[in-house]
Amino acid sequence: MFLANHRSELIQRVTRVMPIVDELLAQHMLNYQTYARIRRAPTNQEQMTELYKALDEGGYDVKSAFYFALRKYEPHLFCYLGKDLTENKLKVSCAMTMCHIN
């Protein structure tokens, strides 16, 4: 739900795309052809657009791996986008990444 609800913001704002993609490749969530296609994209936004295509094709496991990689590599963006949510899981997650929710 988070990934779908924040798709456009994530495409525009994620800056550490390749570390996320590297992790997904290492976890065998992406094949090398998809990895190469994402890597060839000239901007972060185009890389994220290609990554979202892979997420749409990959199913739950790939989306779940991306979600956790996003939390790892973009914790402040993750918390910022989730600040309007009141779920305890998000509050705990953001507290662990040194992000404050007001």
GROMACS elastic network, one bead per residue, 0.5 to 0.9 nm:
[ bonds ]
;  ai    aj funct       b0    kb
    1     4     6  0.51725   500
    1     5     6  0.58987   500
    1     6     6  0.84569   500
    2     5     6  0.51343   500
    2     6     6  0.60264   500
    2     7     6  0.81994   500
    2    67     6  0.84948   500
    2    81     6  0.88230   500
    2    82     6  0.80163   500
    3     6     6  0.53903   500
    3     7     6  0.56550   500
    3    10     6  0.80000   500
    3    63     6  0.79319   500
    3    67     6  0.73423   500
    4     7     6  0.52046   500
    4     8     6  0.86522   500
    5     8     6  0.82264   500
    5     9     6  0.88625   500
    6     9     6  0.53155   500
    6    10     6  0.59497   500
    6    11     6  0.85116   500
    6    81     6  0.73430   500
    7    10     6  0.52253   500
    7    11     6  0.61324   500
    7    12     6  0.86640   500
    7    52     6  0.81948   500
    8    11     6  0.51146   500
    8    12     6  0.62309   500
    8    13     6  0.85695   500
    9    12     6  0.51542   500
    9    13     6  0.58803   500
    9    14     6  0.81565   500
    9    81     6  0.81970   500
   10    13     6  0.51540   500
   10    14     6  0.54706   500
   10    45     6  0.86510   500
   10    48     6  0.76870   500
   10    77     6  0.84277   500
   10    78     6  0.89169   500
   10    81     6  0.88093   500
   11    14     6  0.62588   500
   11    44     6  0.77830   500
   11    45     6  0.53007   500
   11    46     6  0.78576   500
   11    47     6  0.82915   500
   11    48     6  0.51394   500
   11    49     6  0.62405   500
   11    52     6  0.82741   500
   12    15     6  0.85475   500
   12    44     6  0.78105   500
   12    45     6  0.55196   500
   12    48     6  0.80321   500
   13    44     6  0.83166   500
   13    45     6  0.77010   500
   13    77     6  0.77726   500
   14    17     6  0.63336   500
   14    44     6  0.71079   500
   14    45     6  0.77467   500
   14    48     6  0.76108   500
   14    70     6  0.85369   500
   14    74     6  0.70787   500
   14    77     6  0.75994   500
   15    18     6  0.85904   500
   15    44     6  0.61690   500
   15    45     6  0.84633   500
   15    74     6  0.79473   500
   16    19     6  0.58592   500
   16    20     6  0.66944   500
   16    21     6  0.89488   500
   16    44     6  0.79155   500
   16    70     6  0.88110   500
   16    73     6  0.66133   500
   16    74     6  0.71080   500
   17    20     6  0.53065   500
   17    21     6  0.61866   500
   17    22     6  0.86129   500
   17    44     6  0.64221   500
   17    45     6  0.88696   500
   17    47     6  0.69189   500
   17    48     6  0.67572   500
   17    51     6  0.86819   500
   17    70     6  0.88624   500
   17    73     6  0.86315   500
   18    22     6  0.58235   500
   18    23     6  0.84141   500
   18    38     6  0.83675   500
   18    39     6  0.72249   500
   18    44     6  0.86270   500
   18    47     6  0.82352   500
   19    23     6  0.62213   500
   19    24     6  0.86782   500
   19    69     6  0.85513   500
   19    73     6  0.73630   500
   20    23     6  0.51961   500
   20    24     6  0.63287   500
   20    25     6  0.87284   500
   20    66     6  0.71833   500
   20    69     6  0.56381   500
   20    70     6  0.66914   500
   20    72     6  0.85228   500
   20    73     6  0.68217   500
   21    24     6  0.50033   500
   21    25     6  0.61501   500
   21    26     6  0.85758   500
   21    30     6  0.80179   500
   21    35     6  0.69698   500
   21    38     6  0.80970   500
   21    39     6  0.85858   500
   21    51     6  0.78178   500
   21    66     6  0.82742   500
   21    69     6  0.85977   500
   22    25     6  0.51206   500
   22    26     6  0.61769   500
   22    27     6  0.86625   500
   22    35     6  0.79808   500
   23    26     6  0.50096   500
   23    27     6  0.62025   500
   23    28     6  0.86349   500
   23    29     6  0.86098   500
   23    65     6  0.87124   500
   23    66     6  0.86902   500
   23    69     6  0.71481   500
   24    27     6  0.50898   500
   24    28     6  0.62686   500
   24    29     6  0.50768   500
   24    30     6  0.59308   500
   24    35     6  0.88961   500
   24    62     6  0.77926   500
   24    65     6  0.68106   500
   24    66     6  0.69399   500
   24    69     6  0.78193   500
   25    29     6  0.56833   500
   25    31     6  0.66015   500
   25    32     6  0.72710   500
   25    35     6  0.70100   500
   26    29     6  0.75577   500
   26    30     6  0.82585   500
   27    30     6  0.78407   500
   27    65     6  0.82403   500
   28    31     6  0.67334   500
   29    58     6  0.77813   500
   29    61     6  0.76462   500
   29    62     6  0.54923   500
   29    65     6  0.75088   500
   29    66     6  0.88549   500
   30    33     6  0.81822   500
   30    34     6  0.62553   500
   30    35     6  0.64239   500
   30    54     6  0.75946   500
   30    58     6  0.81524   500
   30    62     6  0.78242   500
   31    34     6  0.54980   500
   31    35     6  0.62749   500
   31    36     6  0.87707   500
   32    36     6  0.60225   500
   32    37     6  0.85401   500
   33    36     6  0.51630   500
   33    37     6  0.62657   500
   33    38     6  0.87630   500
   34    37     6  0.50656   500
   34    38     6  0.62771   500
   34    39     6  0.85856   500
   34    50     6  0.82883   500
   34    51     6  0.82151   500
   34    54     6  0.71582   500
   35    38     6  0.52462   500
   35    39     6  0.61303   500
   35    40     6  0.86943   500
   35    51     6  0.85098   500
   36    40     6  0.61235   500
   36    41     6  0.88587   500
   37    40     6  0.53006   500
   37    41     6  0.67459   500
   37    47     6  0.83187   500
   37    50     6  0.73148   500
   37    51     6  0.89675   500
   38    41     6  0.55040   500
   38    42     6  0.89249   500
   38    46     6  0.78553   500
   38    47     6  0.50006   500
   38    48     6  0.76677   500
   38    49     6  0.84303   500
   38    50     6  0.55204   500
   38    51     6  0.63456   500
   39    42     6  0.78379   500
   39    47     6  0.67364   500
   40    43     6  0.89494   500
   40    47     6  0.78471   500
   41    44     6  0.76712   500
   41    45     6  0.85342   500
   41    46     6  0.55452   500
   41    47     6  0.51993   500
   41    48     6  0.88911   500
   41    50     6  0.78359   500
   42    45     6  0.85062   500
   42    46     6  0.66789   500
   42    47     6  0.72536   500
   43    46     6  0.52180   500
   43    47     6  0.61444   500
   43    48     6  0.85763   500
   44    48     6  0.60732   500
   44    49     6  0.85495   500
   45    48     6  0.50895   500
   45    49     6  0.61724   500
   45    50     6  0.86906   500
   46    50     6  0.62523   500
   46    51     6  0.85034   500
   47    50     6  0.51589   500
   47    51     6  0.60915   500
   47    52     6  0.86370   500
   48    52     6  0.60362   500
   48    53     6  0.85752   500
   49    52     6  0.51574   500
   49    53     6  0.64495   500
   49    54     6  0.88952   500
   50    53     6  0.51023   500
   50    54     6  0.65409   500
   50    55     6  0.87738   500
   51    54     6  0.50698   500
   51    55     6  0.62161   500
   51    56     6  0.86650   500
   52    56     6  0.60431   500
   52    57     6  0.85225   500
   53    56     6  0.51437   500
   53    57     6  0.63255   500
   53    58     6  0.85093   500
   54    57     6  0.50979   500
   54    58     6  0.57764   500
   54    59     6  0.87677   500
   54    62     6  0.82892   500
   55    59     6  0.64269   500
   55    60     6  0.83158   500
   55    62     6  0.60463   500
   55    63     6  0.56305   500
   55    66     6  0.80394   500
   56    59     6  0.62679   500
   56    60     6  0.89546   500
   56    62     6  0.87978   500
   56    63     6  0.80282   500
   57    62     6  0.88355   500
   58    61     6  0.72683   500
   58    62     6  0.54409   500
   58    63     6  0.72612   500
   59    62     6  0.57576   500
   59    63     6  0.63034   500
   59    64     6  0.86873   500
   60    63     6  0.51183   500
   60    64     6  0.59605   500
   60    65     6  0.85695   500
   61    64     6  0.50831   500
   61    65     6  0.61814   500
   61    66     6  0.86016   500
   62    65     6  0.51348   500
   62    66     6  0.61640   500
   62    67     6  0.85943   500
   63    66     6  0.50303   500
   63    67     6  0.60886   500
   63    68     6  0.87666   500
   64    67     6  0.50313   500
   64    68     6  0.64356   500
   64    69     6  0.86498   500
   65    68     6  0.53308   500
   65    69     6  0.61598   500
   65    70     6  0.85284   500
   66    70     6  0.58984   500
   66    71     6  0.85304   500
   67    70     6  0.51152   500
   67    71     6  0.63521   500
   67    72     6  0.87560   500
   68    71     6  0.50561   500
   68    72     6  0.62634   500
   68    73     6  0.87870   500
   69    73     6  0.60905   500
   69    74     6  0.80918   500
   70    73     6  0.53154   500
   70    74     6  0.53570   500
   70    75     6  0.70213   500
   70    77     6  0.87264   500
   70    78     6  0.70540   500
   71    74     6  0.55595   500
   71    76     6  0.83156   500
   71    77     6  0.84054   500
   71    78     6  0.59673   500
   71    79     6  0.83836   500
   71    93     6  0.84843   500
   71    94     6  0.89057   500
   71    97     6  0.84985   500
   72    75     6  0.59111   500
   72    97     6  0.85656   500
   73    76     6  0.89089   500
   74    77     6  0.54557   500
   74    78     6  0.60579   500
   74    79     6  0.86990   500
   75    79     6  0.61247   500
   75    80     6  0.84955   500
   75    94     6  0.74525   500
   75    97     6  0.61995   500
   75    98     6  0.85426   500
   75    99     6  0.77032   500
   76    79     6  0.51051   500
   76    80     6  0.59784   500
   76    81     6  0.85690   500
   76    94     6  0.80957   500
   76    97     6  0.76734   500
   76    98     6  0.83449   500
   76    99     6  0.63130   500
   77    81     6  0.60907   500
   77    82     6  0.84066   500
   78    81     6  0.54381   500
   78    82     6  0.61946   500
   78    83     6  0.86300   500
   78    94     6  0.80666   500
   79    83     6  0.58316   500
   79    90     6  0.78054   500
   79    91     6  0.85134   500
   79    93     6  0.82785   500
   79    94     6  0.56584   500
   79    97     6  0.84989   500
   79    99     6  0.64372   500
   79   100     6  0.79432   500
   79   101     6  0.75753   500
   80    83     6  0.52810   500
   80    84     6  0.83897   500
   80    99     6  0.83330   500
   80   100     6  0.89593   500
   80   101     6  0.80755   500
   81    84     6  0.73866   500
   81    85     6  0.87197   500
   82    85     6  0.54705   500
   82    86     6  0.85462   500
   82    90     6  0.71646   500
   82    91     6  0.88773   500
   82    94     6  0.88314   500
   82   101     6  0.87886   500
   83    86     6  0.77218   500
   83    90     6  0.83682   500
   83    91     6  0.84195   500
   83   100     6  0.86802   500
   83   101     6  0.57682   500
   83   102     6  0.75169   500
   84   101     6  0.85779   500
   85    88     6  0.88367   500
   85    90     6  0.73998   500
   85    91     6  0.85094   500
   86    89     6  0.85896   500
   86    90     6  0.73713   500
   86    91     6  0.73411   500
   87    90     6  0.55701   500
   87    91     6  0.66471   500
   87    92     6  0.89308   500
   88    91     6  0.50275   500
   88    92     6  0.61207   500
   88    93     6  0.84410   500
   89    92     6  0.52638   500
   89    93     6  0.60616   500
   89    94     6  0.85873   500
   90    94     6  0.59842   500
   90    95     6  0.83613   500
   91    94     6  0.52114   500
   91    95     6  0.59957   500
   91    96     6  0.85377   500
   91    99     6  0.89804   500
   91   100     6  0.84693   500
   91   101     6  0.72106   500
   92    95     6  0.50465   500
   92    96     6  0.61745   500
   92    97     6  0.87843   500
   93    96     6  0.51954   500
   93    97     6  0.65595   500
   93    98     6  0.89999   500
   93    99     6  0.87270   500
   94    97     6  0.50525   500
   94    98     6  0.63709   500
   94    99     6  0.50854   500
   94   100     6  0.68326   500
   94   101     6  0.76021   500
   95    98     6  0.51744   500
   95    99     6  0.55162   500
   95   100     6  0.64476   500
   95   101     6  0.81640   500
   96    99     6  0.74487   500
   97   100     6  0.88497   500
